Amino acid sequence: MTQTPAADSPQTTTQDTSAVDTSSIDQHQLVRKAAALGWALTELLSRCFLLQPLQPEDKMALDQAWAGDSMYILPPIRSPRQNIYSVLFHIRSLATELNVDKLKIEPVVLDRLQIAPDALAKLKRDPNEPDKVCYLDALEENVIKLCDDDFDPAKRTFIYFRGQINGLLLYWDTLIYEKLQVMSTDSGYSYLNAYLVGRGFATIPWDLAPGEPVQDRAKLQHELVNRTSLHRLRDYVQLMTSSLPKFAATALVYSVTRWGNAFLHHKVNEESSLQLQDQAAIWHDLLTGSRDPVTYVEPSTTSWHYTTKVFVFCLPFILLGIVVALGIITLILFLVGTFGPLFAKALDITRNQTLNSIVAAISGGFALLAGVGTALPVVRTAWTWITERLHDTMDQSANTFITNAQSSSITNAQPSLITRLWDEAQQEAVNKATYIPVPSMARRIRRAITQYSRPRK
């Protein structure tokens, strides 16, 4: 799973309570941050439920005194708890920018969640609303306790704090939904749509969570990944097209469709988890704009796709020109062969072989020039007519899916057909480069044969 940058230590920082002025921030960037927030919340919940309690030796390591007499190198790979801290503080950063970090818990929700009084006492309260606390503050407090095992086992359990985190995320998600819906002034609800897309994509790789019973995992998989949810997810991604990097939306649809079909046909299992995690990392980078889709592609691959497209597109016109030219040449040569001897006989030049050769050469050259001269206008007329029809069709298609001001300016620019072919070649190359194939059954069989054919010691 893609990691989000943040601190590794569970230190709570004080955030500015001022509202975010979205007019001074790039709207498309803010839409991508909404997608990143939806992803991060889903990832946090999944990581917390995959987390295991600390072992006694791990607790001793946390409680050790850092005297400085020995050095402990920074670990090259983050631990599960460090990953959770990273996601948690990234959530605070995103929530602050989207102005959802100060959403407060209603007293009735506090009663439902049954948050421990000692935990509530540590949270900051607004003097104007002393009976309410912020969801984000309560979430941080519970996550830190869960990761550090900082609680009395006689009073609270590890599972209790996981339930608290689940409940806080569930109720906070409802308020975020309403807040982003109000923020979205366009008809497509861009912020809310992006938030739902982030949640949807982050859900797919986490339904293979190990440790759950097989029947429960299969039921969860069917609830999270089905035809309706996949169809809705593809539509929502298309609505995000203007806020994503070029080629990203189509590449996302391309890969999620294939992985979704694999889920629907039960071709994805725990053996596919590594490929799915790699695919999820690409999804995260494309959704959040962390990486330009073109950087996944080798230039030679794009050039090959482009050359193939140009050749395939031009081939009918080349064949049309050859057919027209051959037809005209054949017609002229037929006429010369039919009426030439009559004229030669009438002029009494049939016995002059040299003159006959000159006449034949001139006739052949004239036929060739006439054929080429006729084929070129025909091919040019066909090219103009077909390219105009293609321009009209592609412009109507673009206006159907993209209706904002930025996309309209791109559409009005009327890019040339060659530019469109280049873009299509890049899109195909990006689609293939950003898709991690689902392991096929043949590949699994070969892997199993290789594993069991190794000599045993």
Residue pairs with C-beta under 8 A, 6 or more apart in sequence:
1 43
1 205
1 206
1 277
1 280
1 281
1 284
2 280
2 281
2 284
2 285
3 78
3 83
3 86
3 87
4 36
4 40
4 86
4 87
4 90
5 86
5 90
6 85
6 86
6 87
6 88
6 89
6 90
6 93
7 85
7 86
7 89
8 78
8 82
8 85
8 86
9 85
10 85
10 144
10 147
10 148
12 137
12 140
12 144
13 92
15 92
15 96
15 101
16 96
17 102
19 99
20 96
20 97
20 98
20 99
22 30
22 99
22 183
25 97
27 190
27 243
28 242
28 243
29 289
30 97
30 98
30 191
31 190
31 191
31 194
31 240
31 243
32 194
32 243
32 244
32 287
32 288
32 289
33 94
33 97
33 98
33 288
34 98
34 180
34 190
34 191
34 192
34 194
34 195
34 198
35 194
35 195
35 197
35 198
35 240
35 287
35 288
36 90
36 94
36 198
36 284
36 287
36 288
37 91
37 94
37 95
37 98
37 100
37 176
37 195
37 198
38 194
38 195
38 196
38 197
38 198
38 199
38 200
38 202
39 198
39 199
39 201
39 202
39 284
39 287
39 288
40 87
40 90
40 91
40 94
40 198
40 202
41 91
41 169
41 172
41 173
41 199
42 198
42 199
42 202
42 203
42 206
43 87
43 202
43 206
44 84
44 87
44 88
44 91
44 143
44 165
44 169
45 165
45 166
45 169
46 202
46 206
46 209
47 80
47 83
47 84
47 87
48 84
48 143
48 146
48 162
48 165
48 166
49 162
49 166
49 209
50 80
50 209
50 210
50 211
51 80
51 81
51 84
51 146
51 147
51 162
52 80
53 149
53 158
54 62
54 148
54 149
59 149
62 148
75 82
78 86
81 147
84 143
84 147
85 143
85 147
88 139
88 140
88 143
91 136
91 139
92 101
92 136
92 140
95 101
95 136
98 179
98 180
98 183
98 191
99 179
99 183
100 175
100 176
100 179
100 180
101 134
101 136
102 134
102 136
103 134
103 135
103 136
103 172
103 175
103 176
103 179
104 126
104 129
104 132
104 133
104 134
104 135
105 113
105 132
105 133
105 134
105 135
105 138
105 168
105 171
106 132
107 131
107 132
109 171
110 120
110 133
112 167
113 164
113 167
113 168
113 171
115 138
115 142
115 164
116 155
116 156
119 138
119 141
119 142
119 145
120 133
120 138
122 141
123 133
123 134
123 137
123 138
123 141
124 133
124 134
124 137
125 132
125 133
126 132
135 168
135 171
135 172
135 175
136 172
138 168
139 165
139 168
139 169
139 172
142 161
142 164
142 165
142 168
143 165
144 150
145 151
145 161
146 158
146 161
146 162
146 165
149 158
151 161
176 195
177 192
177 195
180 189
180 191
180 192
180 195
181 189
181 191
181 192
183 191
183 192
184 190
184 191
184 192
184 193
186 404
188 239
190 239
190 240
190 243
193 236
193 239
193 240
194 240
194 243
196 236
197 233
197 236
197 237
197 240
197 287
198 287
200 229
200 232
200 233
200 236
201 233
201 252
201 256
201 280
201 283
201 284
201 287
202 280
202 284
203 224
203 225
204 224
204 225
204 256
204 259
204 260
204 263
204 276
204 280
205 273
205 276
205 277
205 279
205 280
207 217
207 220
207 221
207 224
207 225
208 217
208 221
208 268
208 269
208 270
208 272
208 273
208 276
209 217
210 270
212 220
221 263
225 260
225 263
225 264
226 264
227 264
230 256
230 257
230 260
230 264
233 256
234 253
234 256
234 257
237 249
237 252
237 253
237 256
238 249
238 253
238 401
240 249
241 249
241 401
241 402
241 407
242 402
242 404
242 406
242 407
244 252
244 286
244 287
244 289
245 286
245 289
245 292
245 293
246 293
246 294
247 293
247 294
247 423
247 426
247 427
247 430
248 286
248 287
248 289
248 293
250 427
250 430
250 431
251 286
251 293
251 427
251 430
251 431
251 434
251 435
252 283
252 286
252 287
254 431
254 434
254 435
255 279
255 282
255 283
255 431
255 434
255 435
255 436
256 283
258 435
258 437
258 438
259 268
259 276
259 279
259 438
262 268
262 272
262 438
267 438
267 441
268 276
268 438
271 439
271 444
272 438
272 439
275 436
275 437
275 438
275 439
276 436
278 436
279 435
279 436
282 296
282 434
282 436
284 290
285 291
286 293
286 434
293 430
293 433
293 434
294 426
294 430
296 430
296 433
296 434
297 426
297 429
297 430
297 433
298 433
301 429
301 432
301 433
302 425
302 426
302 429
305 425
305 426
305 428
305 429
306 421
306 422
306 425
306 426
308 425
309 421
309 424
309 425
310 418
310 421
313 421
317 379
317 382
317 383
320 375
320 378
320 379
320 382
321 375
321 376
321 378
321 379
322 375
324 371
324 374
324 375
324 378
324 379
325 371
325 372
325 374
325 375
326 371
327 371
328 367
328 370
328 371
328 374
328 375
329 367
329 368
329 370
329 371
332 363
332 366
332 367
332 370
332 371
333 363
333 364
333 367
336 360
336 363
336 367
340 359
340 363
341 350
344 350
344 356
344 359
349 355
349 356
350 356
387 417
390 417
390 420
391 414
391 417
394 420
395 411
395 414
398 407
398 410
398 411
399 408
399 411
402 408
402 411
415 423
